[in-house]
């Protein structure tokens, strides 16, 4: 549950508890003897008091965990940003872009090398991929033709 859901549940429980408490007080003042309904209402309220404290404790724990988690994430992000600024803060925007483009080129080369290795290990796999792509393209064209024919029939 999110913190807002817990807060809404807590407030709703609070409202029920307060109204129930005042209802039991009014009922006990209005009537001299306790009957079956009042006994059950008083039992409910004693359970509600313990439930209320438990819900309040859960709300406090959940809030503390939420705040601690958010603080930890901000601290981690701050550390990463400061580390990045220490390493690359002195570079201009063009130099940073050049580094990024160099990394992209290296990644492309690595992917190409990996694809070449995969094709040399299993040339049938590469041929099968090409056949699958051609088959998919043919199926798409067939579906497009069928769709256009159906649209033409509906338009007539």
ABEGO torsion letter per residue (X at the ends): XBAAAAAAAAAAAAAAAAAAAAAAAAAAAABABBBAAAAAAAAAAAAAAAAAAAAAAAAAAAAAAAAAAAAAAAAAAAAAAAAAAAAAAABBAAAAAAAAAAAAAAAAAAAAAAAAAAAAABAAAAAAAAAAAAAAAAAAAAAAAAAAAAAAAAAX
